[in-house]
């Protein structure tokens, strides 16, 4: 199993670069960042600094969207970074959340998302593509390699992911929901004539190493609020009687509102509706042994990468324990101490 660290680009940018370097030192294969340029610093600038000061990690947005960035510019950014630092970039993309909602915008349509994926991937892989009734290609780009992974929750978005995504990003670590979503994506891929096993499956959730459960839950409860924004859209579109698992929909009944200025932050005061049970199911919390057990269960479901959010007060220690115990245990070192 691969491991990613998901960072927010809070100032100073040097802190983000520092955490990325630590992640690489502790064996993480990917460093992801939020992509919400108003709430946090511009991540595309910071990627250059991360890549310049690391050697192995792959970097990219978790996730960008088709609305706030021109697709050709996005592709050019990552093709340029690939030329500068080797093919060490990746794009996670969805319909749009905080980056668009903070300006009272709306997520894009799935049709726009599908087209954006195609344009970004073709250009990012040094290929020509039809765009706005013209054929375009980066004449300076040769040998660039860029995968596009799709973040999705609802049935139609999961279907699109199976049809066109190089990877699937599921932003919660609930075992029952992960099983349903992975199967849904694989079925869509098979129906589209693709090899279902060719899609990389990434589960993302807050990871917190500790033993004070009340504190860990309060530090990561924000995640249930963030996920709730997407779930609310799904329920509004498909209704509570859809084939979306009830475990994913029931908890938002008490959701009253959401302030995007508190998005992704520990201590978010708009997430009181998220019960402890949901925090425990959606996140990966506890001792190293607790983490290893849950991650092994996710791996058995077909998860290829776990990307851990570090939006809490225990970043360095969590990275250290992952590097010294959790990652070795998941990748064949049976002597890892827990």
N, C-alpha and C positions, 0 to 999 in steps of 0.2 A: 504494500500500500504506500502511495505517495502522501506527503504531508505539505500543506500550505499554511502560511500565516497571513491572516487578513488584517490589514492595518488601516487606520484612519490617518489622513494627512493633516493632522493638527500641527500647528507651529510649536517649536521650530522644526523646519524640514530635516535638520540634522538628526533629530530624534527618530524620525521615521526611517532614515537611512541607517541609524544605529541598530534599530530593531530588526531591520532587514538583514544586516550583517550578522547579528546574533542568530537569526533564524537559519541562515546558511551554515553557520558554524555548528549548530545543533542538528543538522541533517535534514532540514526542510528543503523540499525540491522547488517550491513555488512561494513567491511573495506577491500577494494580491493587495490592492487598495480599493477603498470606496472611491466612487467617481461622482462626486457632487460638488462642483466647483464653486458654489456659493457658500455652502456650509463649511467646507474645508479647503485647504490649499489645493492648487491645480496639480493633480497627480502626474500628468504627462511630462511635466518638467522634472519632477522628482525621480521618475523612472531612470533618467539618464544618470543621476547621481548614484542610485542604487546599483545599476549595472556597472558603473565605473569602479565601484568599490566592492564588488563581489565577483565570483568566478563561475558559479554553477547555476544559481537560482534562475528560474524563469519568472518574469514579472508581467503583470497586466491588471486591468480594471475588473473590479468585482462589485457591480458591473456597470458598463457604460450603456448607452441607449441610442436609438436612431434620431432622437429629437433635438438634443442640445449640442450635438457635434456633427459637422458635415462628414458624411461617410468616407469621402475621398481623403479628407484630412486625417481621419482616424487611421485609415490604411497607410497613409504616407508616414505618419508618426512611427508606426510599428515596423514598417519596412525600413525606415531610416535607422531605427534602433537596432534592427537585425544586422544591417550593414556595419554599424559601428561596433557592436558587441557580440556578434555571432547570433545565431537564431535562438534567442533567449526571451522571446516575448510571446504573449498569448492574449486573446481578447475574450472576456466574458461580457455578454450582452443580454439585455432584457428590454421590455417595453418602456421602462422608465419609471422611477419612483421619486425619491427625494429631489433629484436634480431637476425634474420638471414640475413637481407639485409645489416646491418652495416658491415658484414664480406663478402659481395658480394655473399651470399648464396641466395637460393630461397625458397619460401614457399613450404611445403610438398604437396604431392598429397592428394586428398580427401580419397583415399583408406588408406593411412598411418594414416590420422587423425581418420578415423573410427576405425582402429585397436587400435590406441593409446588410444582412449576413452574407448574402451572395457577393455584393459589391466589395465589402471589406475583405472577404476571404480571397477573392480572385486577385485583387490588386495587391494584397498583402503577401500573396504567393507568387509575385512577379508575373502574373498572367493578365491578359486583356479581358475587358468586361464591357458589356453594353450598359451605358449609363446616360440618362436624359437624351436618348435617341442618337448617341454617338458612341463610338468604340474608343475607350481610353486605356492607357497602360503607362506605368512609370518607366520611362526609357532608361532610367539610371538604376533600376532595381533588377538584380540578377541572383537567383538562388535563395530569395527570402522564403521562409517557411512560417506560416501563421495559422494556428488553429483558432476557431471561433466556437466557444462553448456558450450554450443558451441557458439562462436562468428562467425557470418556469414553475408554475403551480397548477393552473387550471387545465382541464381536459384538452382544450383546443391548443393551448400553448405547449402542452406535453406532446401532442400529436405533431406539431410543427418541429419540435426538438428532435423527435425520432426521424422525421423526414429530411432535415437539413443540418442538424447540429453535429459538430465534431465531438462535442461533449455536452453533458447535462449537469447543470448546477442546481442542486436542491438545497435551499437555505433553511434547513432544520434537520435534526438528527433523530427524529422519532422512527423507531424500527418499522412499525406497521405502515406508516405513511410512506416511508422510503421504499418499502417492498411494493406497494401499490404503484407508486410513481415510476419506479424502475421498470416494472412489468409493462406499464402503459407506454413508456417511451420505446421499449424493445418491440412491443407489438406494432407500434406505428412504423418503426424502422423496417420491420419485416414486411408489413403491408406495402411499403414504398419500394420494396426490392433491395433494401440495404441489408448488410450484415448487422444484426442487432448487437453483436459483440464488438463491433468496430467503434462504438460510442463509448467515450470515457465518462464514467459516472463519478461525480464529485458531490459529497455531502459537506455542507458548511454550517457551523454552529459555534457559539461561544465555547471556548475550552478554558476551564479554570481548575487548577490544581490546588486542593485544600481539603480541610475537614470541618470547617465551620459552615454548615449547610445554609443557615439563615443568611450569613454574609454573602456566600457565593450566589445564592438565589437573588438577593437584592442587587448584586453587581451585574447580573445577567438578565434580569426580568425585562429590560428594554427590548430584548430580542423577540419576545412574544408579542410586544407591541408592533415592532417592525414587520414581523410576519403577518400580523393581523391586518395591516393595510392591504396586503395582497389577497388575503382570505376574504376580506369584506368585498373586494371587487368580484371575486369568484362567486360568492353567495348572491350578490346583486345580479349577476349575469345568468347564473345557472339555477339559482334557487336552492333552498335548503334540502330539497329532496333529490338532488343530483347524485351522481356516483362518486362525488368527492367524499372522502372518509369523514365520518362525523367527528372523529378526534380532531380534525383540522378545522371544523366549522363551529362546533358547540361553544368553544370558549369565548368567541367574539360577541356573544349575545349581550355582554355587559359593556361593550365598547361604546363610549360616548363621544369621543373625539380624539384628535391627535395633533400635536404641535410638532411640526417638522424642525423647529429650532432645537428640539430635544432629541432629534432622531439619532439612534445608535449610541446613546450616552447612558452610562451607569447613573442611576439616580433620576432617570426620566420620570416626571411626576404625572404622566398620562398613561401609565401602564398598570394601575392598580387592579384593573379587571383581569390581569393575567394570573391565574392561580399557580401555586407551587407545583402542582402536578404537571402543568404544561411546561414550566421552566425545566423541570427534571427530564421530561420527555424530549423536549426540543434541543436542549443543550447537552454538553458533555462535562460533567462536574464530578468532583470528589478526588480520591487518592489516585495514584498512578494505576493501581489495580482496578479501580472503578473505570477509568478511562480505557484501559486495555480490554476489559471485558466487553464494553459497549462497542468499541471500534472493531473488535474481532467479529461481533455479531453483524455490524454493518458490512464488513468485508465479505462475510458469508453470503450477504444479499447481493453482492456484485459491485460494491463501492470500491472504486479504484483510488480515490484520493479523499482524505479528510482535510478540509481547510478550516482552521480554527480562528475564530474572531478573538482579538486581544483588546477589546474595549472594556477594560476593568483595571483594578489596582494591583494586579499581580502578574504583570507581563513577563518580566525577566525570569521569575521563578518558574512560571508555567513553561516557558521555552526551555529552560534548563532541564526540568524533569522530563519533558518530552524527549529531549535529545539524549539524556542519559538512561531513560528507562522505557518510555512508551514506544518510541520509534524502533529501538532495537527489538523490543518484544514482538512488534507487529511484523518485523522484517526478518525474522529467523533467528534472532539471538535469544535462545531459551534461557540464558543465564541472567537476563536482565533482572535486576532487583526491584521488587515491588513492595 
